[in-house]
């Protein structure tokens, strides 16, 4: 969730970098830093713990001056909040690097570099990038080639900015999942993790795509795609309206936020795993003591967050063996809850200020729970302040009312918490490592699902004129069906319901006719055969089925059944991956209907009233 800025110009760019950091401070406030190359070809570095204002104070006392440089504001998730862990990171007197994201295999690379004599000054994975690029440069590579070679070694999702004091006329950048935007000036160019950082200096932007590598000079831009072919990316001009600019090339915030999910998932995982195992201590200093005592769990949330909690119940009970109950916060508040011994109270919220959930937390603190854990996206919220343990989802700001990236990062957070609980409930270490391998693929798998966008845009035409839609799923995919129904109803105003597929025969079948589309989420899991039988029951009664199915599921299109092929994903992360196309389908239906996608009627983003 870090904020990154770079600039190359014919003027001192330090004020531009600092202002960019100020505008990105919502992405991180634990530390900030800037590195510039001065007129003598030396790297000047200044870093400070705390907010950008702390960095400004240090710069006032010890000014830097340079025409090329990079700057970073950090949300500490890997390594403590220290000046040594603050970015930029250097390699010798030559390379400066800033980074947003996760390099999953950094330990392996670090061991190789240590063996070559490199000394590490920080606890972060970012320093690996600085030394690895430096090592390739010593082999005689050009900076672009060195960064490209380094990126080939990295596993994960990240954005990198690199400058070389021996080539003080360019910044080389790489984007894998984490967003990067190039700002185009007159005789100067810029790069950042978000448009707001660059609004004071330009109105023209190029949005880098997944896998892009770019060379940014004062008077030119070269962009290479994932196959390292020289490409051109479309230039976009924006107005000085900040809100409009933040949409980038997207028509709506919701669509932008759907496409930000790979990056958000990667950020959420960052700092929560090491050596292919989860890190319970990342929840806070009380984590080991509390998690080791847990014998029961109560999950309380509202809306989309409630659906994440419902999926979590399946995971926790199956993997950690802990009994779980999930409840809507507005109901929990007004009844007497029975709290078994050693029960952990878990809340989920995007804002951390949802009135019903917050009040439920406050009631719980007086009700005999051993402690509380919140899964939240807002660092300074009441829920974060009032909970014993905190799992930040690192989704970044979510402006669209319909929750998208907040939900999928909540799901990933629930999985991480599940494995943490499993650690104290006898989960085999090798099994944990196997699960972690699937966790780290969630960002990549969701990125593959985003490539279905045009297909889903066409499919939306089948739904736009309908008045009702039924969503079906089984096991942990049932709450995903509920979330799909919620998305459709809240932004397109189409009545939609979700059922566990096995419940069809207990009433909902009466609704089935040719005018009610039936959406089925069908990953290749142990319930697939049962789900296929449920689908045949629908088809026998004239229902039109739209089946989101794994390519290996054996479900094929035929009369009355439209199969939407999903990229293969392990059953563990299937709830995350299958959410993405359901979001896209709802979005495109709403666009066709002409509704206000980002601000649907009668709804608000953060419900802070009862």
Secondary structure, 3 states (H helix, E strand, C coil): CCEEEEEECCCCCHHHHHHHHHHCHHHCCCEEEEEEECCCCCEEEEEEECCHHHHHHHHHHCCCCCCEEEEEEECCCCCCCCCCCCCCEEECCCEEEEEEEEECCHHHHHHHHHHCCCCCCCCCCHHHHHHHHHHHHHCCCCHHHHHHHHHHHCCEEEEEEEEECCCCCEEEEEEECCCCEEEECCCCEEEECCHHHHCCCCCEEEECCCCCEEEEECCCEEEECCCCCEECCCEEECCCCHHHHHCCCCCCHHHHHHHCHHHHHHHHHCCCEECCEECHHHHCCCHHHHHCCCCEEEEEECHHHHHHHHHHHHHHHHHHCCEEEEEEHHHHCCCCCCCCCCEEEEEEECCCCCHHHHHHHHHHCCCCCCEEEEEECCCCCHHHHHCCEEEECCCCCCCCCCCCHHHHHHHHHHHHHHHHHHHCCCCCHHHHHHHHHHHCCHHHHHHHHHCCHHHHHHHHHHCCCCCEEEEEECCHHHHHHHHHHHHHHHHHCCEEEEEEHHHHHHCHHHHCCCCCEEEEEECCCCCHHHHHHHHHHHHHCCCEEEEEEECCCCCCCECCEEEEEECCCCCCCHHHHHHHHHHHHHHHHHHHHCCCCCCCCCCCCCCCCC
